[in-house]
Amino acid sequence: MGHAGAIVSGSTGTAGATRRALEAAGIRVGSTPTQTSQLVRTRLTESTG
């Protein structure tokens, strides 16, 4: 078992659990690399105003 496998226990530590936790905290998460880069670009534009 590698490092990633060692930290996953049940549904804790999975990518899905991480995504749900981020979204619950109000953080938008992209479903694809393209969508993620668009979200980052939007956020950077919003913060520089």
All heavy atoms as atom14 arrays in JSON, in Angstrom:
{
  "sequence": "MGHAGAIVSGSTGTAGATRRALEAAGIRVGSTPTQTSQLVRTRLTESTG",
  "atom14_mask": [
    [1, 1, 1, 1, 1, 1, 1, 1, 0, 0, 0, 0, 0, 0],
    [1, 1, 1, 1, 0, 0, 0, 0, 0, 0, 0, 0, 0, 0],
    [1, 1, 1, 1, 1, 1, 1, 1, 1, 1, 0, 0, 0, 0],
    [1, 1, 1, 1, 1, 0, 0, 0, 0, 0, 0, 0, 0, 0],
    [1, 1, 1, 1, 0, 0, 0, 0, 0, 0, 0, 0, 0, 0],
    [1, 1, 1, 1, 1, 0, 0, 0, 0, 0, 0, 0, 0, 0],
    [1, 1, 1, 1, 1, 1, 1, 1, 0, 0, 0, 0, 0, 0],
    [1, 1, 1, 1, 1, 1, 1, 0, 0, 0, 0, 0, 0, 0],
    [1, 1, 1, 1, 1, 1, 0, 0, 0, 0, 0, 0, 0, 0],
    [1, 1, 1, 1, 0, 0, 0, 0, 0, 0, 0, 0, 0, 0],
    [1, 1, 1, 1, 1, 1, 0, 0, 0, 0, 0, 0, 0, 0],
    [1, 1, 1, 1, 1, 1, 1, 0, 0, 0, 0, 0, 0, 0],
    [1, 1, 1, 1, 0, 0, 0, 0, 0, 0, 0, 0, 0, 0],
    [1, 1, 1, 1, 1, 1, 1, 0, 0, 0, 0, 0, 0, 0],
    [1, 1, 1, 1, 1, 0, 0, 0, 0, 0, 0, 0, 0, 0],
    [1, 1, 1, 1, 0, 0, 0, 0, 0, 0, 0, 0, 0, 0],
    [1, 1, 1, 1, 1, 0, 0, 0, 0, 0, 0, 0, 0, 0],
    [1, 1, 1, 1, 1, 1, 1, 0, 0, 0, 0, 0, 0, 0],
    [1, 1, 1, 1, 1, 1, 1, 1, 1, 1, 1, 0, 0, 0],
    [1, 1, 1, 1, 1, 1, 1, 1, 1, 1, 1, 0, 0, 0],
    [1, 1, 1, 1, 1, 0, 0, 0, 0, 0, 0, 0, 0, 0],
    [1, 1, 1, 1, 1, 1, 1, 1, 0, 0, 0, 0, 0, 0],
    [1, 1, 1, 1, 1, 1, 1, 1, 1, 0, 0, 0, 0, 0],
    [1, 1, 1, 1, 1, 0, 0, 0, 0, 0, 0, 0, 0, 0],
    [1, 1, 1, 1, 1, 0, 0, 0, 0, 0, 0, 0, 0, 0],
    [1, 1, 1, 1, 0, 0, 0, 0, 0, 0, 0, 0, 0, 0],
    [1, 1, 1, 1, 1, 1, 1, 1, 0, 0, 0, 0, 0, 0],
    [1, 1, 1, 1, 1, 1, 1, 1, 1, 1, 1, 0, 0, 0],
    [1, 1, 1, 1, 1, 1, 1, 0, 0, 0, 0, 0, 0, 0],
    [1, 1, 1, 1, 0, 0, 0, 0, 0, 0, 0, 0, 0, 0],
    [1, 1, 1, 1, 1, 1, 0, 0, 0, 0, 0, 0, 0, 0],
    [1, 1, 1, 1, 1, 1, 1, 0, 0, 0, 0, 0, 0, 0],
    [1, 1, 1, 1, 1, 1, 1, 0, 0, 0, 0, 0, 0, 0],
    [1, 1, 1, 1, 1, 1, 1, 0, 0, 0, 0, 0, 0, 0],
    [1, 1, 1, 1, 1, 1, 1, 1, 1, 0, 0, 0, 0, 0],
    [1, 1, 1, 1, 1, 1, 1, 0, 0, 0, 0, 0, 0, 0],
    [1, 1, 1, 1, 1, 1, 0, 0, 0, 0, 0, 0, 0, 0],
    [1, 1, 1, 1, 1, 1, 1, 1, 1, 0, 0, 0, 0, 0],
    [1, 1, 1, 1, 1, 1, 1, 1, 0, 0, 0, 0, 0, 0],
    [1, 1, 1, 1, 1, 1, 1, 0, 0, 0, 0, 0, 0, 0],
    [1, 1, 1, 1, 1, 1, 1, 1, 1, 1, 1, 0, 0, 0],
    [1, 1, 1, 1, 1, 1, 1, 0, 0, 0, 0, 0, 0, 0],
    [1, 1, 1, 1, 1, 1, 1, 1, 1, 1, 1, 0, 0, 0],
    [1, 1, 1, 1, 1, 1, 1, 1, 0, 0, 0, 0, 0, 0],
    [1, 1, 1, 1, 1, 1, 1, 0, 0, 0, 0, 0, 0, 0],
    [1, 1, 1, 1, 1, 1, 1, 1, 1, 0, 0, 0, 0, 0],
    [1, 1, 1, 1, 1, 1, 0, 0, 0, 0, 0, 0, 0, 0],
    [1, 1, 1, 1, 1, 1, 1, 0, 0, 0, 0, 0, 0, 0],
    [1, 1, 1, 1, 0, 0, 0, 0, 0, 0, 0, 0, 0, 0]
  ],
  "atom14_positions": [
    [[0.85, -1.17, 0.0], [0.0, 0.0, 0.0], [0.89, 1.23, 0.0], [1.82, 1.34, 0.78], [-0.89, -0.03, 1.24], [-1.71, 1.22, 1.41], [-2.72, 1.31, 2.93], [-3.3, -0.33, 3.16], [0.0, 0.0, 0.0], [0.0, 0.0, 0.0], [0.0, 0.0, 0.0], [0.0, 0.0, 0.0], [0.0, 0.0, 0.0], [0.0, 0.0, 0.0]],
    [[0.59, 2.16, -0.87], [1.35, 3.42, -0.94], [0.85, 4.43, 0.07], [-0.09, 4.17, 0.83], [0.0, 0.0, 0.0], [0.0, 0.0, 0.0], [0.0, 0.0, 0.0], [0.0, 0.0, 0.0], [0.0, 0.0, 0.0], [0.0, 0.0, 0.0], [0.0, 0.0, 0.0], [0.0, 0.0, 0.0], [0.0, 0.0, 0.0], [0.0, 0.0, 0.0]],
    [[1.45, 5.59, 0.05], [1.1, 6.65, 0.98], [-0.38, 7.02, 0.89], [-1.06, 7.12, 1.9], [1.97, 7.88, 0.72], [1.59, 9.06, 1.55], [1.86, 9.14, 2.89], [0.94, 10.21, 1.23], [1.4, 10.29, 3.36], [0.84, 10.95, 2.37], [0.0, 0.0, 0.0], [0.0, 0.0, 0.0], [0.0, 0.0, 0.0], [0.0, 0.0, 0.0]],
    [[-0.88, 7.21, -0.33], [-2.28, 7.61, -0.5], [-3.22, 6.54, 0.05], [-4.2, 6.85, 0.72], [-2.59, 7.88, -1.96], [0.0, 0.0, 0.0], [0.0, 0.0, 0.0], [0.0, 0.0, 0.0], [0.0, 0.0, 0.0], [0.0, 0.0, 0.0], [0.0, 0.0, 0.0], [0.0, 0.0, 0.0], [0.0, 0.0, 0.0], [0.0, 0.0, 0.0]],
    [[-2.92, 5.3, -0.19], [-3.76, 4.22, 0.32], [-3.73, 4.14, 1.83], [-4.71, 3.76, 2.46], [0.0, 0.0, 0.0], [0.0, 0.0, 0.0], [0.0, 0.0, 0.0], [0.0, 0.0, 0.0], [0.0, 0.0, 0.0], [0.0, 0.0, 0.0], [0.0, 0.0, 0.0], [0.0, 0.0, 0.0], [0.0, 0.0, 0.0], [0.0, 0.0, 0.0]],
    [[-2.63, 4.5, 2.42], [-2.48, 4.42, 3.87], [-3.34, 5.46, 4.6], [-3.73, 5.26, 5.73], [-1.02, 4.6, 4.26], [0.0, 0.0, 0.0], [0.0, 0.0, 0.0], [0.0, 0.0, 0.0], [0.0, 0.0, 0.0], [0.0, 0.0, 0.0], [0.0, 0.0, 0.0], [0.0, 0.0, 0.0], [0.0, 0.0, 0.0], [0.0, 0.0, 0.0]],
    [[-3.63, 6.59, 3.94], [-4.39, 7.65, 4.61], [-5.89, 7.57, 4.36], [-6.65, 8.29, 4.96], [-3.87, 9.06, 4.25], [-4.03, 9.35, 2.77], [-2.44, 9.23, 4.7], [-3.73, 10.77, 2.38], [0.0, 0.0, 0.0], [0.0, 0.0, 0.0], [0.0, 0.0, 0.0], [0.0, 0.0, 0.0], [0.0, 0.0, 0.0], [0.0, 0.0, 0.0]],
    [[-6.31, 6.67, 3.47], [-7.73, 6.52, 3.18], [-8.33, 5.49, 4.13], [-7.85, 4.39, 4.25], [-7.97, 6.09, 1.72], [-9.43, 5.79, 1.47], [-7.46, 7.16, 0.77], [0.0, 0.0, 0.0], [0.0, 0.0, 0.0], [0.0, 0.0, 0.0], [0.0, 0.0, 0.0], [0.0, 0.0, 0.0], [0.0, 0.0, 0.0], [0.0, 0.0, 0.0]],
    [[-9.37, 5.88, 4.83], [-10.03, 4.99, 5.76], [-11.53, 5.14, 5.57], [-12.09, 6.19, 5.88], [-9.64, 5.34, 7.2], [-10.39, 4.59, 8.11], [0.0, 0.0, 0.0], [0.0, 0.0, 0.0], [0.0, 0.0, 0.0], [0.0, 0.0, 0.0], [0.0, 0.0, 0.0], [0.0, 0.0, 0.0], [0.0, 0.0, 0.0], [0.0, 0.0, 0.0]],
    [[-12.18, 4.12, 5.04], [-13.61, 4.23, 4.74], [-13.83, 5.28, 3.67], [-13.2, 5.25, 2.63], [0.0, 0.0, 0.0], [0.0, 0.0, 0.0], [0.0, 0.0, 0.0], [0.0, 0.0, 0.0], [0.0, 0.0, 0.0], [0.0, 0.0, 0.0], [0.0, 0.0, 0.0], [0.0, 0.0, 0.0], [0.0, 0.0, 0.0], [0.0, 0.0, 0.0]],
    [[-14.69, 6.25, 3.95], [-14.92, 7.32, 2.98], [-14.12, 8.57, 3.35], [-14.21, 9.59, 2.68], [-16.41, 7.67, 2.89], [-16.86, 8.18, 4.12], [0.0, 0.0, 0.0], [0.0, 0.0, 0.0], [0.0, 0.0, 0.0], [0.0, 0.0, 0.0], [0.0, 0.0, 0.0], [0.0, 0.0, 0.0], [0.0, 0.0, 0.0], [0.0, 0.0, 0.0]],
    [[-13.34, 8.49, 4.42], [-12.52, 9.62, 4.85], [-11.21, 9.59, 4.09], [-10.57, 8.55, 4.0], [-12.24, 9.55, 6.36], [-13.48, 9.52, 7.04], [-11.44, 10.75, 6.83], [0.0, 0.0, 0.0], [0.0, 0.0, 0.0], [0.0, 0.0, 0.0], [0.0, 0.0, 0.0], [0.0, 0.0, 0.0], [0.0, 0.0, 0.0], [0.0, 0.0, 0.0]],
    [[-10.81, 10.72, 3.56], [-9.54, 10.8, 2.84], [-9.65, 10.54, 1.36], [-8.67, 10.61, 0.65], [0.0, 0.0, 0.0], [0.0, 0.0, 0.0], [0.0, 0.0, 0.0], [0.0, 0.0, 0.0], [0.0, 0.0, 0.0], [0.0, 0.0, 0.0], [0.0, 0.0, 0.0], [0.0, 0.0, 0.0], [0.0, 0.0, 0.0], [0.0, 0.0, 0.0]],
    [[-10.85, 10.26, 0.89], [-11.03, 10.03, -0.55], [-11.18, 11.36, -1.27], [-11.46, 12.39, -0.65], [-12.28, 9.17, -0.82], [-13.44, 9.91, -0.41], [-12.22, 7.83, -0.11], [0.0, 0.0, 0.0], [0.0, 0.0, 0.0], [0.0, 0.0, 0.0], [0.0, 0.0, 0.0], [0.0, 0.0, 0.0], [0.0, 0.0, 0.0], [0.0, 0.0, 0.0]],
    [[-11.01, 11.33, -2.57], [-11.19, 12.54, -3.37], [-12.61, 13.07, -3.23], [-12.83, 14.28, -3.1], [-10.86, 12.26, -4.84], [0.0, 0.0, 0.0], [0.0, 0.0, 0.0], [0.0, 0.0, 0.0], [0.0, 0.0, 0.0], [0.0, 0.0, 0.0], [0.0, 0.0, 0.0], [0.0, 0.0, 0.0], [0.0, 0.0, 0.0], [0.0, 0.0, 0.0]],
    [[-13.58, 12.17, -3.21], [-14.98, 12.59, -3.07], [-15.24, 13.25, -1.73], [-15.94, 14.26, -1.66], [0.0, 0.0, 0.0], [0.0, 0.0, 0.0], [0.0, 0.0, 0.0], [0.0, 0.0, 0.0], [0.0, 0.0, 0.0], [0.0, 0.0, 0.0], [0.0, 0.0, 0.0], [0.0, 0.0, 0.0], [0.0, 0.0, 0.0], [0.0, 0.0, 0.0]],
    [[-14.67, 12.69, -0.68], [-14.85, 13.27, 0.65], [-14.2, 14.65, 0.73], [-14.74, 15.58, 1.33], [-14.28, 12.35, 1.72], [0.0, 0.0, 0.0], [0.0, 0.0, 0.0], [0.0, 0.0, 0.0], [0.0, 0.0, 0.0], [0.0, 0.0, 0.0], [0.0, 0.0, 0.0], [0.0, 0.0, 0.0], [0.0, 0.0, 0.0], [0.0, 0.0, 0.0]],
    [[-13.03, 14.77, 0.12], [-12.34, 16.06, 0.11], [-13.15, 17.09, -0.65], [-13.33, 18.22, -0.19], [-10.94, 15.92, -0.52], [-10.19, 14.97, 0.23], [-10.21, 17.25, -0.56], [0.0, 0.0, 0.0], [0.0, 0.0, 0.0], [0.0, 0.0, 0.0], [0.0, 0.0, 0.0], [0.0, 0.0, 0.0], [0.0, 0.0, 0.0], [0.0, 0.0, 0.0]],
    [[-13.68, 16.69, -1.79], [-14.51, 17.6, -2.59], [-15.73, 18.07, -1.8], [-16.05, 19.25, -1.77], [-14.94, 16.93, -3.89], [-15.78, 17.81, -4.77], [-16.31, 17.07, -5.99], [-17.09, 17.97, -6.78], [-16.69, 18.52, -7.92], [-15.51, 18.22, -8.42], [-17.47, 19.35, -8.57], [0.0, 0.0, 0.0], [0.0, 0.0, 0.0], [0.0, 0.0, 0.0]],
    [[-16.42, 17.13, -1.16], [-17.61, 17.48, -0.37], [-17.26, 18.43, 0.77], [-17.99, 19.38, 1.05], [-18.29, 16.22, 0.15], [-19.04, 15.45, -0.94], [-19.86, 14.31, -0.37], [-19.04, 13.28, 0.25], [-18.43, 12.29, -0.4], [-18.54, 12.21, -1.72], [-17.72, 11.39, 0.25], [0.0, 0.0, 0.0], [0.0, 0.0, 0.0], [0.0, 0.0, 0.0]],
    [[-16.12, 18.19, 1.42], [-15.7, 19.06, 2.52], [-15.38, 20.46, 2.01], [-15.76, 21.46, 2.64], [-14.48, 18.47, 3.23], [0.0, 0.0, 0.0], [0.0, 0.0, 0.0], [0.0, 0.0, 0.0], [0.0, 0.0, 0.0], [0.0, 0.0, 0.0], [0.0, 0.0, 0.0], [0.0, 0.0, 0.0], [0.0, 0.0, 0.0], [0.0, 0.0, 0.0]],
    [[-14.7, 20.57, 0.89], [-14.39, 21.88, 0.31], [-15.66, 22.62, -0.07], [-15.82, 23.8, 0.22], [-13.47, 21.73, -0.9], [-12.03, 21.31, -0.6], [-11.31, 20.92, -1.88], [-11.28, 22.42, 0.12], [0.0, 0.0, 0.0], [0.0, 0.0, 0.0], [0.0, 0.0, 0.0], [0.0, 0.0, 0.0], [0.0, 0.0, 0.0], [0.0, 0.0, 0.0]],
    [[-16.58, 21.91, -0.74], [-17.83, 22.54, -1.15], [-18.67, 22.95, 0.06], [-19.3, 24.01, 0.04], [-18.6, 21.62, -2.09], [-17.92, 21.49, -3.45], [-18.57, 20.48, -4.38], [-19.27, 19.56, -3.89], [-18.36, 20.6, -5.6], [0.0, 0.0, 0.0], [0.0, 0.0, 0.0], [0.0, 0.0, 0.0], [0.0, 0.0, 0.0], [0.0, 0.0, 0.0]],
    [[-18.66, 22.15, 1.11], [-19.4, 22.5, 2.32], [-18.83, 23.76, 2.97], [-19.55, 24.5, 3.63], [-19.35, 21.33, 3.32], [0.0, 0.0, 0.0], [0.0, 0.0, 0.0], [0.0, 0.0, 0.0], [0.0, 0.0, 0.0], [0.0, 0.0, 0.0], [0.0, 0.0, 0.0], [0.0, 0.0, 0.0], [0.0, 0.0, 0.0], [0.0, 0.0, 0.0]],
    [[-17.55, 24.0, 2.74], [-16.9, 25.2, 3.28], [-17.07, 26.4, 2.35], [-16.55, 27.48, 2.61], [-15.42, 24.94, 3.5], [0.0, 0.0, 0.0], [0.0, 0.0, 0.0], [0.0, 0.0, 0.0], [0.0, 0.0, 0.0], [0.0, 0.0, 0.0], [0.0, 0.0, 0.0], [0.0, 0.0, 0.0], [0.0, 0.0, 0.0], [0.0, 0.0, 0.0]],
    [[-17.82, 26.21, 1.25], [-18.09, 27.32, 0.33], [-17.05, 27.49, -0.76], [-17.02, 28.52, -1.44], [0.0, 0.0, 0.0], [0.0, 0.0, 0.0], [0.0, 0.0, 0.0], [0.0, 0.0, 0.0], [0.0, 0.0, 0.0], [0.0, 0.0, 0.0], [0.0, 0.0, 0.0], [0.0, 0.0, 0.0], [0.0, 0.0, 0.0], [0.0, 0.0, 0.0]],
    [[-16.21, 26.5, -0.94], [-15.17, 26.58, -1.96], [-15.66, 25.87, -3.22], [-16.09, 24.72, -3.17], [-13.86, 25.92, -1.46], [-13.38, 26.66, -0.22], [-12.8, 25.9, -2.56], [-12.27, 25.97, 0.53], [0.0, 0.0, 0.0], [0.0, 0.0, 0.0], [0.0, 0.0, 0.0], [0.0, 0.0, 0.0], [0.0, 0.0, 0.0], [0.0, 0.0, 0.0]],
    [[-15.6, 26.57, -4.34], [-16.02, 25.98, -5.61], [-14.92, 25.06, -6.11], [-13.74, 25.41, -6.09], [-16.33, 27.06, -6.62], [-17.52, 27.92, -6.17], [-17.82, 29.03, -7.12], [-18.21, 28.48, -8.41], [-18.29, 29.19, -9.53], [-18.0, 30.48, -9.51], [-18.65, 28.64, -10.66], [0.0, 0.0, 0.0], [0.0, 0.0, 0.0], [0.0, 0.0, 0.0]],
    [[-15.3, 23.87, -6.57], [-14.35, 22.86, -7.01], [-14.68, 22.48, -8.44], [-15.83, 22.14, -8.75], [-14.41, 21.61, -6.1], [-13.42, 20.56, -6.56], [-14.15, 21.99, -4.65], [0.0, 0.0, 0.0], [0.0, 0.0, 0.0], [0.0, 0.0, 0.0], [0.0, 0.0, 0.0], [0.0, 0.0, 0.0], [0.0, 0.0, 0.0], [0.0, 0.0, 0.0]],
    [[-13.7, 22.52, -9.32], [-13.91, 22.15, -10.71], [-14.0, 20.64, -10.88], [-13.35, 19.88, -10.16], [0.0, 0.0, 0.0], [0.0, 0.0, 0.0], [0.0, 0.0, 0.0], [0.0, 0.0, 0.0], [0.0, 0.0, 0.0], [0.0, 0.0, 0.0], [0.0, 0.0, 0.0], [0.0, 0.0, 0.0], [0.0, 0.0, 0.0], [0.0, 0.0, 0.0]],
    [[-14.77, 20.22, -11.87], [-14.91, 18.79, -12.17], [-13.86, 18.31, -13.15], [-13.6, 17.13, -13.25], [-16.3, 18.51, -12.74], [-17.28, 18.82, -11.79], [0.0, 0.0, 0.0], [0.0, 0.0, 0.0], [0.0, 0.0, 0.0], [0.0, 0.0, 0.0], [0.0, 0.0, 0.0], [0.0, 0.0, 0.0], [0.0, 0.0, 0.0], [0.0, 0.0, 0.0]],
    [[-13.27, 19.24, -13.9], [-12.24, 18.92, -14.88], [-11.1, 19.92, -14.73], [-11.29, 21.0, -14.14], [-12.8, 19.04, -16.32], [-13.14, 20.41, -16.56], [-14.02, 18.15, -16.54], [0.0, 0.0, 0.0], [0.0, 0.0, 0.0], [0.0, 0.0, 0.0], [0.0, 0.0, 0.0], [0.0, 0.0, 0.0], [0.0, 0.0, 0.0], [0.0, 0.0, 0.0]],
    [[-9.93, 19.6, -15.27], [-8.84, 20.57, -15.21], [-9.21, 21.91, -15.88], [-8.86, 22.97, -15.37], [-7.7, 19.88, -15.96], [-7.97, 18.42, -15.75], [-9.47, 18.31, -15.8], [0.0, 0.0, 0.0], [0.0, 0.0, 0.0], [0.0, 0.0, 0.0], [0.0, 0.0, 0.0], [0.0, 0.0, 0.0], [0.0, 0.0, 0.0], [0.0, 0.0, 0.0]],
    [[-9.93, 21.86, -16.97], [-10.35, 23.08, -17.65], [-11.28, 23.9, -16.78], [-11.11, 25.12, -16.63], [-11.05, 22.75, -18.99], [-10.12, 22.05, -19.82], [-11.53, 24.01, -19.69], [0.0, 0.0, 0.0], [0.0, 0.0, 0.0], [0.0, 0.0, 0.0], [0.0, 0.0, 0.0], [0.0, 0.0, 0.0], [0.0, 0.0, 0.0], [0.0, 0.0, 0.0]],
    [[-12.24, 23.26, -16.16], [-13.17, 23.97, -15.29], [-12.42, 24.54, -14.07], [-12.7, 25.66, -13.64], [-14.3, 23.06, -14.83], [-15.37, 23.8, -14.05], [-16.49, 22.9, -13.59], [-16.27, 21.72, -13.29], [-17.69, 23.45, -13.54], [0.0, 0.0, 0.0], [0.0, 0.0, 0.0], [0.0, 0.0, 0.0], [0.0, 0.0, 0.0], [0.0, 0.0, 0.0]],
    [[-11.48, 23.79, -13.54], [-10.71, 24.26, -12.39], [-9.92, 25.51, -12.76], [-9.91, 26.49, -12.02], [-9.76, 23.16, -11.89], [-10.55, 22.03, -11.5], [-8.92, 23.63, -10.72], [0.0, 0.0, 0.0], [0.0, 0.0, 0.0], [0.0, 0.0, 0.0], [0.0, 0.0, 0.0], [0.0, 0.0, 0.0], [0.0, 0.0, 0.0], [0.0, 0.0, 0.0]],
    [[-9.28, 25.51, -13.94], [-8.51, 26.69, -14.35], [-9.43, 27.89, -14.57], [-9.07, 29.03, -14.26], [-7.68, 26.4, -15.61], [-8.52, 26.15, -16.72], [0.0, 0.0, 0.0], [0.0, 0.0, 0.0], [0.0, 0.0, 0.0], [0.0, 0.0, 0.0], [0.0, 0.0, 0.0], [0.0, 0.0, 0.0], [0.0, 0.0, 0.0], [0.0, 0.0, 0.0]],
    [[-10.64, 27.66, -15.07], [-11.6, 28.75, -15.25], [-12.02, 29.32, -13.9], [-12.15, 30.54, -13.74], [-12.82, 28.26, -16.04], [-12.5, 27.98, -17.49], [-13.63, 27.25, -18.21], [-14.51, 26.66, -17.59], [-13.57, 27.27, -19.54], [0.0, 0.0, 0.0], [0.0, 0.0, 0.0], [0.0, 0.0, 0.0], [0.0, 0.0, 0.0], [0.0, 0.0, 0.0]],
    [[-12.23, 28.45, -12.91], [-12.59, 28.91, -11.57], [-11.46, 29.74, -10.95], [-11.7, 30.77, -10.33], [-12.92, 27.72, -10.66], [-14.22, 26.99, -10.96], [-14.31, 25.7, -10.16], [-15.41, 27.87, -10.69], [0.0, 0.0, 0.0], [0.0, 0.0, 0.0], [0.0, 0.0, 0.0], [0.0, 0.0, 0.0], [0.0, 0.0, 0.0], [0.0, 0.0, 0.0]],
    [[-10.23, 29.28, -11.14], [-9.08, 30.02, -10.62], [-8.98, 31.38, -11.3], [-8.8, 32.41, -10.63], [-7.76, 29.23, -10.81], [-6.55, 30.08, -10.5], [-7.77, 27.98, -9.95], [0.0, 0.0, 0.0], [0.0, 0.0, 0.0], [0.0, 0.0, 0.0], [0.0, 0.0, 0.0], [0.0, 0.0, 0.0], [0.0, 0.0, 0.0], [0.0, 0.0, 0.0]],
    [[-9.13, 31.41, -12.61], [-9.06, 32.68, -13.35], [-10.14, 33.64, -12.86], [-9.87, 34.82, -12.61], [-9.23, 32.45, -14.84], [-9.17, 33.76, -15.64], [-9.34, 33.54, -17.11], [-8.18, 32.77, -17.57], [-8.18, 32.02, -18.66], [-9.26, 31.91, -19.4], [-7.1, 31.35, -19.01], [0.0, 0.0, 0.0], [0.0, 0.0, 0.0], [0.0, 0.0, 0.0]],
    [[-11.36, 33.15, -12.7], [-12.46, 33.98, -12.21], [-12.15, 34.53, -10.83], [-12.33, 35.72, -10.56], [-13.77, 33.17, -12.18], [-14.08, 32.75, -13.5], [-14.92, 33.99, -11.63], [0.0, 0.0, 0.0], [0.0, 0.0, 0.0], [0.0, 0.0, 0.0], [0.0, 0.0, 0.0], [0.0, 0.0, 0.0], [0.0, 0.0, 0.0], [0.0, 0.0, 0.0]],
    [[-11.65, 33.68, -9.95], [-11.35, 34.1, -8.57], [-10.24, 35.13, -8.56], [-10.3, 36.12, -7.8], [-10.97, 32.88, -7.73], [-10.67, 33.19, -6.31], [-11.94, 33.72, -5.61], [-11.63, 34.05, -4.24], [-11.7, 35.29, -3.74], [-12.15, 36.28, -4.47], [-11.38, 35.52, -2.51], [0.0, 0.0, 0.0], [0.0, 0.0, 0.0], [0.0, 0.0, 0.0]],
    [[-9.21, 34.95, -9.36], [-8.11, 35.91, -9.42], [-8.6, 37.26, -9.95], [-8.21, 38.31, -9.45], [-6.96, 35.39, -10.28], [-6.15, 34.24, -9.67], [-5.19, 33.69, -10.69], [-5.43, 34.69, -8.42], [0.0, 0.0, 0.0], [0.0, 0.0, 0.0], [0.0, 0.0, 0.0], [0.0, 0.0, 0.0], [0.0, 0.0, 0.0], [0.0, 0.0, 0.0]],
    [[-9.47, 37.22, -10.94], [-10.03, 38.46, -11.5], [-10.87, 39.18, -10.45], [-10.78, 40.4, -10.32], [-10.88, 38.14, -12.74], [-10.06, 37.48, -13.7], [-11.45, 39.39, -13.36], [0.0, 0.0, 0.0], [0.0, 0.0, 0.0], [0.0, 0.0, 0.0], [0.0, 0.0, 0.0], [0.0, 0.0, 0.0], [0.0, 0.0, 0.0], [0.0, 0.0, 0.0]],
    [[-11.65, 38.43, -9.69], [-12.5, 39.02, -8.64], [-11.64, 39.66, -7.56], [-11.98, 40.72, -7.04], [-13.39, 37.95, -8.01], [-14.48, 37.44, -8.91], [-15.19, 36.22, -8.33], [-14.75, 35.7, -7.28], [-16.17, 35.79, -8.93], [0.0, 0.0, 0.0], [0.0, 0.0, 0.0], [0.0, 0.0, 0.0], [0.0, 0.0, 0.0], [0.0, 0.0, 0.0]],
    [[-10.52, 39.03, -7.23], [-9.71, 39.53, -6.11], [-8.86, 40.73, -6.5], [-8.43, 41.48, -5.63], [-8.82, 38.41, -5.55], [-7.84, 38.04, -6.5], [0.0, 0.0, 0.0], [0.0, 0.0, 0.0], [0.0, 0.0, 0.0], [0.0, 0.0, 0.0], [0.0, 0.0, 0.0], [0.0, 0.0, 0.0], [0.0, 0.0, 0.0], [0.0, 0.0, 0.0]],
    [[-8.62, 40.92, -7.79], [-7.82, 42.07, -8.22], [-8.7, 43.22, -8.67], [-8.19, 44.28, -8.99], [-6.84, 41.68, -9.35], [-7.58, 41.18, -10.47], [-5.84, 40.66, -8.88], [0.0, 0.0, 0.0], [0.0, 0.0, 0.0], [0.0, 0.0, 0.0], [0.0, 0.0, 0.0], [0.0, 0.0, 0.0], [0.0, 0.0, 0.0], [0.0, 0.0, 0.0]],
    [[-9.98, 42.97, -8.73], [-10.99, 43.91, -8.92], [-11.16, 44.8, -10.0], [-11.65, 45.73, -10.23], [0.0, 0.0, 0.0], [0.0, 0.0, 0.0], [0.0, 0.0, 0.0], [0.0, 0.0, 0.0], [0.0, 0.0, 0.0], [0.0, 0.0, 0.0], [0.0, 0.0, 0.0], [0.0, 0.0, 0.0], [0.0, 0.0, 0.0], [0.0, 0.0, 0.0]]
  ]
}
